[in-house]
């Protein structure tokens, strides 16, 4: 196994929950950025390792955003949406991720 090749583990599949496909996230893909929803416990190192191993790309940087859930009313009852975390992954020049093909 070379230095570039990393062994894919089950934990890597748990780090990336799903890609975010909002208008803003899709616009940032023109700049070589991809947005994923990740668990609140995921670290930047975990996210970088998972993206590089699962999609065979080179990651330049990872930025994370933790969003607190909003308090909402539903039929007069107060409730709270779940907290979540997003990861904005900047890919190296010439790399891209095609979500229609799947992962390893």
Secondary structure, 3 states (H helix, E strand, C coil): CCCCCCCCCHHHHHHEEEECCCHHHHHHHHHCEEEEEECCCCCHHHHHHHHHHHHCCCEEEEEEEEECCCEEEECCEEEECCCEEEEEEEECCCCCCCCCCCCC
